[in-house]
Amino acid sequence: MPSGSDGLRGAAIVPAHNEEACIAQVVREIRAFDPGLEVVVVDDGSVDRTARLAAQAGAHVVRLPFNLGIGGAVQTGFKYALAEGFDVAVRLDGDGQHDPQELPRLLEPLLAGEADIVVGSRFAARDGHYRAGLARSLGIRLFARIVSLLVGQRVTDTTSGFQAVNRRGIALFAADYPHDYPEVEATVMVHRHRLTMKEVPVRMRERAAGASSITALRSVYYAAKVLLALFVGLFRRSVTPLEEDTE
């Protein structure tokens, strides 16, 4: 962990579903970056060797009995972090896209007290290195504009799962986390619970193996579903995490 983290306990939450091709390398990279981080792989009902290979690489594995989806797996990781008393949690995907060497960018503003949640954005960098497919790119831009209006600040990457969270964020996400395609809704939820979010530019890699499950057709379904969820979310009561959970 960067300077300023003395005495803080950190966990790296890695949701994974059938990621046997790359999960061991993901765990090893995180441990090489910071041996003090406890790597928690949430095996989301995998039917391959994901859990075994993650454990062999040095991760603590939380196995779900069946596939809950990304939201359920991520919330499980935060529930574990809350129960075990971690002060900081970082989240990385199990497909190898998130480079642990970028974590200092996320952790620095978090440890400085500038934000409760810091998100690594593929689109905040001026060089525009990240390229997405047309349907995905249009959806990301649409969500970014809508969410920016809803939260009153510029948001460039509403689908990023590369995050660092403090104890207030851990408590919130352990208690309430959107399921299915959660990141867009979670950004609005963070704002409504009066937590502070900040984006930092990061570079992300191509998937180490496999392919994204979000096809052009699923992108249309995804967009419609998330927009509906955002509309419904506007009428949800805004609640802040309990103080005793965040001290």
C-alpha positions in Angstrom: 0.0 0.0 0.0 1.2 3.6 -0.7 2.5 5.9 2.0 -0.2 7.0 4.5 -1.6 3.5 4.9 0.3 2.5 8.0 -1.8 0.3 10.2 -4.6 -0.1 7.7 -5.7 -3.5 6.6 -6.4 -4.0 2.9 -8.3 -6.6 0.9 -8.4 -7.1 -2.9 -11.8 -8.4 -3.9 -11.7 -10.4 -7.2 -15.1 -11.7 -8.4 -14.5 -14.6 -10.9 -16.7 -16.9 -12.9 -15.0 -19.6 -15.0 -11.7 -17.8 -15.1 -9.3 -20.7 -14.8 -7.2 -19.5 -17.7 -6.1 -16.3 -15.9 -7.2 -16.3 -12.2 -3.9 -17.6 -10.9 -1.9 -14.9 -12.7 -4.3 -12.2 -11.4 -3.7 -13.4 -7.9 0.0 -13.6 -8.3 0.2 -10.1 -9.8 -1.8 -8.6 -6.8 0.4 -10.4 -4.3 3.5 -9.2 -6.1 2.2 -5.6 -6.0 1.5 -5.8 -2.3 2.0 -9.0 -0.2 0.1 -7.3 2.6 -3.2 -7.2 0.7 -5.4 -10.2 1.4 -6.6 -11.4 -2.0 -10.2 -12.6 -1.8 -11.4 -14.4 -4.8 -15.2 -14.8 -4.9 -15.8 -17.9 -7.0 -19.3 -17.2 -8.5 -20.4 -20.7 -9.1 -17.7 -21.7 -11.5 -17.7 -25.1 -13.0 -14.0 -25.1 -13.9 -10.9 -25.0 -11.8 -11.1 -21.3 -10.9 -11.4 -21.8 -7.1 -8.6 -24.4 -6.9 -6.2 -22.4 -9.0 -6.9 -19.2 -7.1 -6.3 -21.0 -3.7 -3.1 -22.5 -5.0 -1.9 -19.0 -6.0 -2.4 -17.8 -2.5 -5.9 -16.3 -2.5 -8.6 -16.8 0.2 -11.5 -18.2 -1.8 -15.1 -17.6 -1.0 -17.2 -20.1 -3.0 -20.8 -19.4 -3.9 -23.0 -22.5 -4.4 -24.3 -21.2 -7.7 -23.9 -18.3 -10.1 -25.3 -15.1 -8.6 -23.9 -12.8 -11.2 -21.4 -10.0 -10.9 -23.4 -7.9 -8.5 -24.0 -10.8 -6.0 -20.3 -11.8 -6.2 -19.1 -8.3 -5.6 -21.4 -7.8 -2.7 -20.2 -11.1 -1.2 -16.7 -9.8 -1.3 -17.6 -6.6 0.5 -19.6 -8.5 3.1 -16.4 -10.5 3.8 -14.3 -7.3 4.0 -16.8 -5.8 6.4 -17.0 -8.9 8.6 -13.2 -9.2 8.7 -12.7 -5.5 9.6 -10.8 -4.4 6.6 -10.1 -0.6 6.4 -9.6 -0.5 2.6 -10.8 -2.7 -0.2 -9.8 -2.7 -3.8 -11.8 -4.5 -6.5 -10.3 -6.0 -9.6 -11.9 -8.3 -12.2 -10.8 -11.9 -12.6 -10.1 -11.7 -16.3 -6.8 -9.9 -16.1 -7.9 -6.5 -17.5 -7.0 -4.6 -14.4 -3.3 -4.1 -13.8 -2.4 -4.1 -10.1 0.5 -1.7 -10.9 -2.2 1.0 -11.4 -3.6 0.6 -7.9 -1.4 3.4 -6.4 -3.4 5.9 -8.6 -6.6 4.7 -6.9 -5.3 4.4 -3.4 -3.6 7.8 -3.2 -6.7 10.0 -3.1 -8.5 7.4 -1.0 -5.8 7.4 1.7 -5.6 11.2 1.5 -9.2 11.4 2.5 -10.3 13.0 -0.8 -12.9 10.3 -1.5 -14.8 7.3 -0.1 -14.6 5.5 -3.4 -12.1 6.0 -6.2 -12.8 4.6 -9.7 -10.2 3.8 -12.3 -11.5 5.3 -15.6 -10.5 4.1 -19.0 -11.7 7.4 -20.6 -10.3 10.1 -18.3 -6.9 9.9 -19.8 -6.3 12.4 -22.6 -4.5 9.9 -24.9 -7.7 8.0 -25.5 -5.8 4.7 -25.5 -8.9 2.5 -24.7 -11.1 1.4 -27.6 -14.5 -0.2 -27.3 -16.9 -1.6 -29.8 -19.5 0.8 -31.3 -22.5 -0.5 -29.4 -20.6 -0.6 -26.1 -19.0 2.8 -26.7 -22.4 4.4 -27.4 -23.8 2.8 -24.3 -20.9 4.0 -22.1 -21.2 7.6 -23.4 -25.0 7.6 -22.8 -24.7 6.3 -19.3 -21.9 8.8 -18.5 -24.0 11.7 -19.6 -27.1 10.6 -17.7 -25.2 9.7 -14.5 -23.2 12.9 -14.6 -26.5 14.8 -14.6 -27.9 12.7 -11.8 -24.9 13.0 -9.5 -23.9 16.6 -10.3 -20.3 15.8 -11.3 -18.5 14.7 -14.5 -18.3 10.9 -14.7 -16.5 9.3 -17.7 -16.6 5.6 -17.0 -19.7 4.3 -15.3 -19.0 0.6 -16.1 -15.5 0.3 -14.5 -15.1 -2.4 -11.9 -11.6 -1.1 -11.0 -12.1 0.5 -7.6 -10.7 1.4 -4.2 -13.1 1.9 -1.3 -12.8 3.0 2.3 -14.7 1.7 5.3 -17.7 3.8 4.6 -17.8 2.4 1.1 -17.3 -1.1 2.3 -20.2 -0.8 4.7 -22.5 0.6 2.0 -21.7 -2.0 -0.6 -21.9 -4.8 1.9 -25.4 -3.7 2.8 -26.7 -2.8 -0.6 -25.2 -3.4 -4.0 -27.0 -3.6 -7.4 -27.1 -6.9 -9.1 -26.8 -8.0 -12.8 -25.0 -5.0 -14.3 -24.3 -3.0 -11.2 -21.6 -0.4 -11.7 -23.9 2.3 -13.3 -26.5 2.0 -10.6 -23.8 1.9 -7.9 -22.4 5.2 -9.0 -25.8 6.9 -8.4 -26.2 5.0 -5.2 -22.9 6.3 -3.8 -24.1 9.9 -4.5 -27.5 9.3 -2.9 -25.9 7.9 0.2 -23.7 11.1 0.4 -20.4 9.3 -0.1 -17.7 11.0 -2.2 -16.5 9.5 -5.5 -13.5 10.4 -7.6 -12.3 9.1 -10.9 -8.6 8.7 -11.8 -7.2 7.8 -15.2 -5.9 4.3 -15.6 -4.8 2.0 -18.4 -6.6 -1.3 -18.7 -5.5 -4.3 -20.6 -7.3 -6.6 -23.0 -8.9 -9.7 -21.5 -6.2 -12.3 -20.8 -8.6 -15.1 -22.0 -12.2 -15.6 -23.1 -14.6 -13.0 -24.4 -17.0 -10.5 -23.0 -20.5 -11.8 -22.5 -21.9 -8.4 -23.6 -22.8 -8.7 -27.3 -24.4 -6.0 -29.4 -27.8 -7.4 -28.7 -27.1 -7.7 -25.0 -25.9 -4.1 -25.0 -29.3 -2.9 -26.1 -31.0 -5.0 -23.4 -28.4 -3.8 -20.9 -29.0 -0.1 -21.8 -32.8 -0.4 -21.4 -32.6 -2.3 -18.1 -30.1 0.1 -16.6 -32.0 3.2 -17.6 -35.1 1.7 -16.0 -33.2 0.9 -12.9 -31.8 4.5 -12.7 -35.3 5.9 -13.1 -36.6 3.7 -10.3 -33.6 4.5 -8.2 -34.5 8.2 -8.2 -37.5 7.4 -6.0 -35.6 5.3 -3.5 -35.1 6.7 -0.1 -31.6 8.1 0.4 -29.9 6.5 3.5 -26.4 7.0 4.8 -24.4 4.1 6.3 -24.7 3.7 10.1 -21.9 5.5 11.9 -21.1 2.5 14.0 -20.3 0.6 10.8 -17.8 3.2 9.6 -15.8 4.1 12.6 
